[in-house]
Amino acid sequence: MQVDAEVSFILGRVLGECEVCGTTEGVQLECSRTAYHYEGKLDEAEDPNRQVALCRPHAEEHREHWDSMWADYYGGLI
């Protein structure tokens, strides 16, 4: 990860910005809903499974996306 991206990630967390649109209204940390193999430091910018800061509309889109992805995944296993 580039230094600028990591600084941006940290500042966004401090300022409480949505990682998608940058708004600060209604932003909360959401579970990533991912399960990637990762051996680095947890909950840092490079961690693909870290919590994500999202405004409520983007949190809803995030949940819908991962509900669909996991349904497809589990549907293929049965």
VMD Tcl script that builds the backbone (N, CA, C; Angstrom):
set m [mol new atoms 234]
animate dup $m
set s [atomselect $m all]
$s set {name element resname resid chain x y z} {
  {N N MET 1 A 0.843 -1.180 0.000}
  {CA C MET 1 A 0.000 0.000 0.000}
  {C C MET 1 A 0.882 1.235 0.000}
  {N N GLN 2 A 0.491 2.216 -0.765}
  {CA C GLN 2 A 1.228 3.467 -0.805}
  {C C GLN 2 A 1.016 4.244 0.475}
  {N N VAL 3 A 2.002 5.045 0.845}
  {CA C VAL 3 A 1.913 5.845 2.060}
  {C C VAL 3 A 0.690 6.751 2.016}
  {N N ASP 4 A 0.434 7.378 0.873}
  {CA C ASP 4 A -0.707 8.286 0.757}
  {C C ASP 4 A -2.025 7.575 1.044}
  {N N ALA 5 A -2.173 6.365 0.566}
  {CA C ALA 5 A -3.403 5.610 0.797}
  {C C ALA 5 A -3.551 5.255 2.270}
  {N N GLU 6 A -2.453 4.892 2.926}
  {CA C GLU 6 A -2.520 4.553 4.342}
  {C C GLU 6 A -2.851 5.784 5.181}
  {N N VAL 7 A -2.240 6.920 4.860}
  {CA C VAL 7 A -2.535 8.167 5.565}
  {C C VAL 7 A -3.997 8.532 5.359}
  {N N SER 8 A -4.488 8.387 4.144}
  {CA C SER 8 A -5.887 8.671 3.842}
  {C C SER 8 A -6.820 7.771 4.653}
  {N N PHE 9 A -6.465 6.490 4.761}
  {CA C PHE 9 A -7.258 5.545 5.543}
  {C C PHE 9 A -7.309 5.980 7.015}
  {N N ILE 10 A -6.161 6.320 7.572}
  {CA C ILE 10 A -6.089 6.709 8.985}
  {C C ILE 10 A -6.866 8.000 9.219}
  {N N LEU 11 A -6.661 8.992 8.357}
  {CA C LEU 11 A -7.399 10.247 8.507}
  {C C LEU 11 A -8.904 10.036 8.375}
  {N N GLY 12 A -9.292 9.187 7.439}
  {CA C GLY 12 A -10.718 8.889 7.277}
  {C C GLY 12 A -11.311 8.277 8.520}
  {N N ARG 13 A -10.571 7.374 9.153}
  {CA C ARG 13 A -11.049 6.767 10.404}
  {C C ARG 13 A -11.159 7.812 11.504}
  {N N VAL 14 A -10.148 8.665 11.622}
  {CA C VAL 14 A -10.147 9.699 12.671}
  {C C VAL 14 A -11.300 10.681 12.455}
  {N N LEU 15 A -11.521 11.049 11.210}
  {CA C LEU 15 A -12.570 12.018 10.898}
  {C C LEU 15 A -13.959 11.387 10.807}
  {N N GLY 16 A -14.017 10.064 10.797}
  {CA C GLY 16 A -15.301 9.374 10.717}
  {C C GLY 16 A -15.937 9.455 9.350}
  {N N GLU 17 A -15.129 9.310 8.288}
  {CA C GLU 17 A -15.637 9.419 6.920}
  {C C GLU 17 A -16.019 8.055 6.355}
  {N N CYS 18 A -17.068 8.054 5.537}
  {CA C CYS 18 A -17.454 6.863 4.789}
  {C C CYS 18 A -16.346 6.549 3.794}
  {N N GLU 19 A -15.943 5.298 3.732}
  {CA C GLU 19 A -14.856 4.897 2.833}
  {C C GLU 19 A -15.265 4.919 1.365}
  {N N VAL 20 A -16.557 5.027 1.089}
  {CA C VAL 20 A -17.026 5.059 -0.296}
  {C C VAL 20 A -17.218 6.492 -0.783}
  {N N CYS 21 A -17.959 7.291 -0.018}
  {CA C CYS 21 A -18.318 8.621 -0.501}
  {C C CYS 21 A -17.707 9.779 0.290}
  {N N GLY 22 A -17.122 9.500 1.447}
  {CA C GLY 22 A -16.462 10.545 2.224}
  {C C GLY 22 A -17.357 11.333 3.158}
  {N N THR 23 A -18.657 11.070 3.149}
  {CA C THR 23 A -19.534 11.781 4.074}
  {C C THR 23 A -19.202 11.391 5.516}
  {N N THR 24 A -19.581 12.247 6.451}
  {CA C THR 24 A -19.392 11.931 7.867}
  {C C THR 24 A -20.733 11.685 8.558}
  {N N GLU 25 A -21.804 11.775 7.814}
  {CA C GLU 25 A -23.140 11.625 8.380}
  {C C GLU 25 A -23.543 10.158 8.497}
  {N N GLY 26 A -23.823 9.696 9.713}
  {CA C GLY 26 A -24.310 8.336 9.935}
  {C C GLY 26 A -23.268 7.239 9.724}
  {N N VAL 27 A -21.991 7.590 9.782}
  {CA C VAL 27 A -20.934 6.612 9.522}
  {C C VAL 27 A -20.706 5.722 10.749}
  {N N GLN 28 A -20.654 4.419 10.497}
  {CA C GLN 28 A -20.370 3.430 11.537}
  {C C GLN 28 A -19.451 2.367 10.947}
  {N N LEU 29 A -18.720 1.688 11.823}
  {CA C LEU 29 A -17.888 0.579 11.363}
  {C C LEU 29 A -18.774 -0.635 11.136}
  {N N GLU 30 A -18.579 -1.267 9.996}
  {CA C GLU 30 A -19.332 -2.453 9.610}
  {C C GLU 30 A -18.367 -3.619 9.449}
  {N N CYS 31 A -18.832 -4.808 9.763}
  {CA C CYS 31 A -18.057 -6.017 9.533}
  {C C CYS 31 A -17.768 -6.117 8.040}
  {N N SER 32 A -16.561 -6.536 7.684}
  {CA C SER 32 A -16.207 -6.630 6.267}
  {C C SER 32 A -16.997 -7.718 5.548}
  {N N ARG 33 A -17.411 -8.743 6.292}
  {CA C ARG 33 A -18.154 -9.883 5.763}
  {C C ARG 33 A -17.309 -10.738 4.828}
  {N N THR 34 A -15.976 -10.555 4.893}
  {CA C THR 34 A -15.065 -11.318 4.056}
  {C C THR 34 A -14.312 -12.337 4.897}
  {N N ALA 35 A -13.655 -13.270 4.242}
  {CA C ALA 35 A -12.896 -14.307 4.948}
  {C C ALA 35 A -11.624 -14.642 4.173}
  {N N TYR 36 A -10.893 -13.608 3.785}
  {CA C TYR 36 A -9.665 -13.810 3.031}
  {C C TYR 36 A -8.536 -14.235 3.964}
  {N N HIS 37 A -7.627 -15.060 3.449}
  {CA C HIS 37 A -6.443 -15.426 4.204}
  {C C HIS 37 A -5.556 -14.195 4.305}
  {N N TYR 38 A -5.160 -13.858 5.540}
  {CA C TYR 38 A -4.327 -12.675 5.755}
  {C C TYR 38 A -3.494 -12.891 6.999}
  {N N GLU 39 A -2.195 -12.657 6.909}
  {CA C GLU 39 A -1.300 -12.882 8.037}
  {C C GLU 39 A -0.677 -11.602 8.573}
  {N N GLY 40 A -1.077 -10.454 8.073}
  {CA C GLY 40 A -0.527 -9.182 8.536}
  {C C GLY 40 A -1.211 -8.714 9.815}
  {N N LYS 41 A -0.943 -7.458 10.161}
  {CA C LYS 41 A -1.561 -6.871 11.356}
  {C C LYS 41 A -3.056 -6.685 11.119}
  {N N LEU 42 A -3.825 -7.065 12.114}
  {CA C LEU 42 A -5.283 -7.008 11.990}
  {C C LEU 42 A -5.808 -5.582 12.069}
  {N N ASP 43 A -6.866 -5.337 11.338}
  {CA C ASP 43 A -7.618 -4.082 11.303}
  {C C ASP 43 A -6.789 -2.882 10.866}
  {N N GLU 44 A -5.770 -3.126 10.049}
  {CA C GLU 44 A -5.036 -2.024 9.435}
  {C C GLU 44 A -5.519 -1.875 7.995}
  {N N ALA 45 A -5.088 -0.831 7.332}
  {CA C ALA 45 A -5.574 -0.522 5.985}
  {C C ALA 45 A -5.418 -1.692 5.013}
  {N N GLU 46 A -4.354 -2.465 5.125}
  {CA C GLU 46 A -4.109 -3.566 4.187}
  {C C GLU 46 A -4.889 -4.835 4.514}
  {N N ASP 47 A -5.491 -4.914 5.683}
  {CA C ASP 47 A -6.244 -6.098 6.101}
  {C C ASP 47 A -7.548 -6.175 5.313}
  {N N PRO 48 A -7.708 -7.176 4.439}
  {CA C PRO 48 A -8.927 -7.255 3.634}
  {C C PRO 48 A -10.165 -7.617 4.457}
  {N N ASN 49 A -9.965 -8.073 5.681}
  {CA C ASN 49 A -11.082 -8.468 6.541}
  {C C ASN 49 A -11.404 -7.428 7.612}
  {N N ARG 50 A -10.759 -6.266 7.543}
  {CA C ARG 50 A -10.968 -5.237 8.564}
  {C C ARG 50 A -12.384 -4.679 8.478}
  {N N GLN 51 A -12.805 -4.064 9.560}
  {CA C GLN 51 A -14.090 -3.385 9.551}
  {C C GLN 51 A -14.006 -2.198 8.591}
  {N N VAL 52 A -15.120 -1.874 7.978}
  {CA C VAL 52 A -15.153 -0.758 7.039}
  {C C VAL 52 A -16.076 0.326 7.569}
  {N N ALA 53 A -15.646 1.581 7.426}
  {CA C ALA 53 A -16.438 2.727 7.862}
  {C C ALA 53 A -17.376 3.115 6.722}
  {N N LEU 54 A -18.680 2.999 6.976}
  {CA C LEU 54 A -19.656 3.264 5.914}
  {C C LEU 54 A -20.824 4.102 6.435}
  {N N CYS 55 A -21.321 5.001 5.570}
  {CA C CYS 55 A -22.561 5.715 5.873}
  {C C CYS 55 A -23.696 4.695 5.739}
  {N N ARG 56 A -24.869 5.035 6.202}
  {CA C ARG 56 A -25.975 4.069 6.209}
  {C C ARG 56 A -26.356 3.588 4.806}
  {N N PRO 57 A -26.465 4.455 3.785}
  {CA C PRO 57 A -26.806 3.923 2.455}
  {C C PRO 57 A -25.742 2.960 1.913}
  {N N HIS 58 A -24.472 3.277 2.097}
  {CA C HIS 58 A -23.423 2.394 1.602}
  {C C HIS 58 A -23.307 1.134 2.459}
  {N N ALA 59 A -23.653 1.216 3.733}
  {CA C ALA 59 A -23.663 0.018 4.580}
  {C C ALA 59 A -24.724 -0.958 4.081}
  {N N GLU 60 A -25.880 -0.438 3.688}
  {CA C GLU 60 A -26.947 -1.292 3.160}
  {C C GLU 60 A -26.502 -1.963 1.866}
  {N N GLU 61 A -25.877 -1.203 0.972}
  {CA C GLU 61 A -25.358 -1.779 -0.274}
  {C C GLU 61 A -24.312 -2.850 0.019}
  {N N HIS 62 A -23.445 -2.579 0.990}
  {CA C HIS 62 A -22.390 -3.522 1.388}
  {C C HIS 62 A -23.003 -4.835 1.882}
  {N N ARG 63 A -24.004 -4.735 2.757}
  {CA C ARG 63 A -24.655 -5.942 3.293}
  {C C ARG 63 A -25.357 -6.721 2.188}
  {N N GLU 64 A -26.075 -6.029 1.307}
  {CA C GLU 64 A -26.762 -6.699 0.200}
  {C C GLU 64 A -25.765 -7.413 -0.708}
  {N N HIS 65 A -24.662 -6.752 -1.018}
  {CA C HIS 65 A -23.634 -7.347 -1.874}
  {C C HIS 65 A -23.087 -8.625 -1.252}
  {N N TRP 66 A -22.698 -8.553 0.028}
  {CA C TRP 66 A -22.094 -9.735 0.652}
  {C C TRP 66 A -23.114 -10.818 0.968}
  {N N ASP 67 A -24.367 -10.447 1.222}
  {CA C ASP 67 A -25.414 -11.477 1.366}
  {C C ASP 67 A -25.511 -12.279 0.073}
  {N N SER 68 A -25.491 -11.569 -1.058}
  {CA C SER 68 A -25.569 -12.223 -2.360}
  {C C SER 68 A -24.328 -13.070 -2.635}
  {N N MET 69 A -23.160 -12.534 -2.348}
  {CA C MET 69 A -21.909 -13.272 -2.587}
  {C C MET 69 A -21.873 -14.560 -1.767}
  {N N TRP 70 A -22.226 -14.473 -0.484}
  {CA C TRP 70 A -22.200 -15.665 0.369}
  {C C TRP 70 A -23.288 -16.653 -0.024}
  {N N ALA 71 A -24.447 -16.160 -0.461}
  {CA C ALA 71 A -25.505 -17.069 -0.932}
  {C C ALA 71 A -25.026 -17.841 -2.166}
  {N N ASP 72 A -24.355 -17.141 -3.083}
  {CA C ASP 72 A -23.806 -17.811 -4.261}
  {C C ASP 72 A -22.758 -18.839 -3.860}
  {N N TYR 73 A -21.908 -18.464 -2.932}
  {CA C TYR 73 A -20.842 -19.363 -2.473}
  {C C TYR 73 A -21.427 -20.628 -1.861}
  {N N TYR 74 A -22.320 -20.441 -0.884}
  {CA C TYR 74 A -22.910 -21.605 -0.221}
  {C C TYR 74 A -23.822 -22.387 -1.156}
  {N N GLY 75 A -24.462 -21.723 -2.097}
  {CA C GLY 75 A -25.295 -22.410 -3.070}
  {C C GLY 75 A -24.495 -23.359 -3.940}
  {N N GLY 76 A -23.263 -23.020 -4.197}
  {CA C GLY 76 A -22.393 -23.878 -5.000}
  {C C GLY 76 A -21.849 -25.063 -4.240}
  {N N LEU 77 A -21.897 -24.996 -2.916}
  {CA C LEU 77 A -21.370 -26.096 -2.103}
  {C C LEU 77 A -22.389 -27.195 -1.882}
  {N N ILE 78 A -23.661 -26.867 -1.985}
  {CA C ILE 78 A -24.716 -27.853 -1.656}
  {C C ILE 78 A -25.022 -28.715 -2.848}
}
mol reanalyze $m
mol bondsrecalc $m
mol representation Tube
mol addrep $m
